[in-house]
Amino acid sequence: MASGIPAVFRKGATALITGAASGIGLATARVCHSHGMNLILLDINEAALSQAAGTFTSQDSAKITSHVLDVTSFNAWQQLAPQIRSQNPQGIDFLVLNAGAAPLPTGGKSFWQDPECFQKTFAINTFGYTNGLATFLDSVVQEKSVPRAIILTGSKQGITNPPGNPAYNASKAAVRTIAEHLSFDLSTAAPNVSVHLLIPGWTHTGLSRSKEKPAGAWAPEQVAEFMVKKIAENAFYILCPDNEVMEDLDKKRILWTANDIVKGRPPLNRWRKDWKDEAAREIGNMQL
């Protein structure tokens, strides 16, 4: 392999990517395609998926298939699995569980008045991942002699927990916990399979609900490029910067948030009127 390129990105290996029709999923698919990998692209948006799949051209013997899938339905995963397994008897080399959404309350309700908003968010952002693992983890770990990898897309909102969308934050906090346990279990059960929690910064995707990319946001392609670099370094936590917040500032904010429990501070104090100035000052002075 070329210097700095993880061994999982190799010609003939197979990548299965959810949320592949746009954003980080599509950018990741393009990286895989550039290395001659077979692609299995999954997304619920049929039109967008068809358009995305059409941008890829066959390279040598690389295969490109796409399937419309509602990741919230375990039955849909199970119905699709036999076809994918029969077409890829060697299994899946690179499993990217990335489909995500940030539904908002309806009918003028708050989050606390709309339990369906929580249910929809968790169904996509959390159970969409556990459905994928239950369906295809065996296909990843079946081969012990080659490097393989699993990516779960989390969020900084699942770690520093800013106010605004408790459903999304909680769903991504759950993804972090799932990824950590998966990494621990596979470290002995399948040490050739690395597990990574992708933690994007401010990224211009469909979740941002803006057509033009803000100057402070990264493009999905930048996230995918950074992800490849960190997989090569065998990093579990892939903490992505953006054009406004560098990695050191993220780390300081994470340390401050973790110390809320240790020091008995009120939650989300970085945004509380009586705490935010002290928090900003202490974070600014923090040494890593």
Secondary structure by P-SEA (a helix, b strand, c coil): ccccccccccccbbbbbccccccaaaaaaaaaaaabbbbbcccccaaaaaaaaaaccccccbbbbbbbcccccaaaaaaaaaaaaaaccccccbbbcbbbbbccccccccccccaaaaaaaaacccaaaaaaaaccccccccccccccbbbbbbcccccccccccaaaaaaaaaaaaaaaaaaaaaccccccbbbbbbbbcccccccccccccccccccaaaaaaaaaaaaaacccccccccccccaaaaaaaaaaaaaccccccccccccccccaaaaaaaaaaccc
